[in-house]
Amino acid sequence: MIEVTNEEEKFNINDILKSVFISLQKEPDCNHCQLVYAMDKTVPKMFKGDVKTIEEYLVKVFYFILKINKQSEILVEIHGPKEFVYVDDIIFTMKNITVTEEDMDTLQKMVEYESNVLDAKLNAYSRTTLTIRLPFIISKLGGRRHYRLPSKSLLQKNVLIMATSQNITLSITKMFKYFPYNVDMSMQIFDESVCDLSQYDLLVVEDKLMSETLAKACQSVQQTKNLKCVILGKMENTDIKPSFTVSDSLYQPITQESIFELIISVFADQYDSEQFLEDKEKEAEVTSLTQNNFQNNELKTEKFVVKPLKTDTFQSILEDKKNKYTVVLDTKLGKKNAKKLRLNYDDELENFFDMFDGSDLYFRQIVNEKSLHKIKEFCIDLEKYSKIIGAESMLKFTEVISLMFVYKKTDTLPIYPGRYHIELKKLFKEMERYFS
C-alpha cells in the first residue's frame, strides 16, 4: 500500500502484487492477458525494503513477458523458503511461456538498474520458463503462520470451486489449503445428480457459470445448512439475480490475503455467534466492517465512494462535517470492534502504527503525482484499519476525501496532505497516551 524511498519501510507483499496487477491491466499491450498469482504458504506477509523499486522491477519484467506472449493468462508461482531467517529469496516462476535468448538479453537491459539495486536475478532455464529470484527482508522474525483466522471455527471447512480457468482454480485451491481447507474442483456445468452441494460449507463459482439450476440448488441446501456462495467475478455478469444466495464476490487479482479476508467476511456470523446477530441491526456501521471491508481491491474501490444526498451541495456537507466534533481515538469502540473480529486491540494499535508510520509523506507524494487511483486505494486501507481501532477523526478525514471523488472536486486535494499529517500526529499521540 505505502510506497517508499528508503530501504527500511514495512510493506505487505499482497499490496505490491495487487498494485503490479492493476498497473499492467492499464497497459494497452497487456490487457489481452492477465497474471494469476499462486502463492506458497511459506511466503510471509510483511516485509521491509525499497517498495518502489521492487514494484517497478516486477512491473517491467511482467510487462515484457505479457507483451511477447499471446495467452489470455499467465500463472505466476510465488515461493518462499520453509524457514525465512531474515533476508531470503522470494522466487517468482512463470511457466508455459515463450522466451528466447534475444528476449532475455533485451529484458536484462530493461531492468539492469533495478536488478543492481535489489540484487535481483533473472533466469530462463528453458524457452518456456522464467524465474525471478528477489531478496526480501522479513519484517518480523519467528512467525510461521502469516495469516491467523480469528476463530478455530473458521478452520478446515469444505470448499467447492467452479471456474473455467485451470490456473485460477489451482491458485485458489492452494491458498484455501493454507488454513487448511478441503477443496474440490467441479465440472464447469453443474449437475445436481453428480454434485452434492450439502457436503460443502463454501461454493466459489465463476460468474459465467452461475446458472439457474445451480442457484436453485444452493437455495435448497441453504434452507437446512449454512452454505455460503461466492461469485468469482461480478454479479452483473451472471444471467440470474440470486442476491439472497450470494454472500460475497471475489475479484482478480486473488492473493493469499484476499482468501483470508474472504473467509472472515463470509463466515462472520459463525464466529461472532449470538452477540454478532444481536448487534447486527443496532450497529450497522460496525458490522459492515466484517461484511464489506474485508474484500479485495476492485470491490473495495466500489465501497469507498459515499453516496451523496441529492439535496445537499458538496460545500454544505463539508462544512457540516467540519462543524461536528469527533473524538480522535475511541478506545472503547475500538475494543468492541476488535472483540467482534476476535482480534487483540493492543496488537491492532501496533499494527496500525507499523503500517501508517510515515504514510503522511507517501500521501503527499501521491497527491503531488495526482495519482487518483493510488489515493483511493490508500484511503480504502486507511478507512478499514481506522474503523478497527476506533480512530473516529481519521474516519471523518477519509469521508471528506471520498466526497471529493463523488463531487469531482479532486482539484482541492493538494491542501489535504498537511491536514492528514496533523490528523496522523494527533492519532499517534493518543495511541502513545493509551499505552502509557
Secondary structure as GFF3:
##gff-version 3
##sequence-region A 1 436
A	DSSP	beta_strand	9	12	.	.	.	ID=ss1
A	DSSP	alpha_helix	13	25	.	.	.	ID=ss2
A	DSSP	beta_strand	34	39	.	.	.	ID=ss3
A	DSSP	beta_strand	46	49	.	.	.	ID=ss4
A	DSSP	alpha_helix	51	68	.	.	.	ID=ss5
A	DSSP	beta_strand	73	79	.	.	.	ID=ss6
A	DSSP	beta_strand	87	94	.	.	.	ID=ss7
A	DSSP	alpha_helix	101	110	.	.	.	ID=ss8
A	DSSP	alpha_helix	112	118	.	.	.	ID=ss9
A	DSSP	beta_strand	121	126	.	.	.	ID=ss10
A	DSSP	beta_strand	129	138	.	.	.	ID=ss11
A	DSSP	three_ten_helix	152	154	.	.	.	ID=ss12
A	DSSP	beta_strand	158	162	.	.	.	ID=ss13
A	DSSP	alpha_helix	166	176	.	.	.	ID=ss14
A	DSSP	beta_strand	182	185	.	.	.	ID=ss15
A	DSSP	three_ten_helix	197	199	.	.	.	ID=ss16
A	DSSP	beta_strand	202	206	.	.	.	ID=ss17
A	DSSP	three_ten_helix	207	209	.	.	.	ID=ss18
A	DSSP	alpha_helix	212	222	.	.	.	ID=ss19
A	DSSP	beta_strand	228	232	.	.	.	ID=ss20
A	DSSP	three_ten_helix	235	237	.	.	.	ID=ss21
A	DSSP	beta_strand	246	250	.	.	.	ID=ss22
A	DSSP	alpha_helix	256	266	.	.	.	ID=ss23
A	DSSP	alpha_helix	268	271	.	.	.	ID=ss24
A	DSSP	alpha_helix	273	282	.	.	.	ID=ss25
A	DSSP	alpha_helix	284	288	.	.	.	ID=ss26
A	DSSP	pi_helix	289	293	.	.	.	ID=ss27
A	DSSP	alpha_helix	297	304	.	.	.	ID=ss28
A	DSSP	alpha_helix	314	323	.	.	.	ID=ss29
A	DSSP	alpha_helix	331	340	.	.	.	ID=ss30
A	DSSP	alpha_helix	345	356	.	.	.	ID=ss31
A	DSSP	alpha_helix	359	368	.	.	.	ID=ss32
A	DSSP	alpha_helix	372	389	.	.	.	ID=ss33
A	DSSP	alpha_helix	392	406	.	.	.	ID=ss34
A	DSSP	three_ten_helix	410	415	.	.	.	ID=ss35
A	DSSP	alpha_helix	416	435	.	.	.	ID=ss36
###
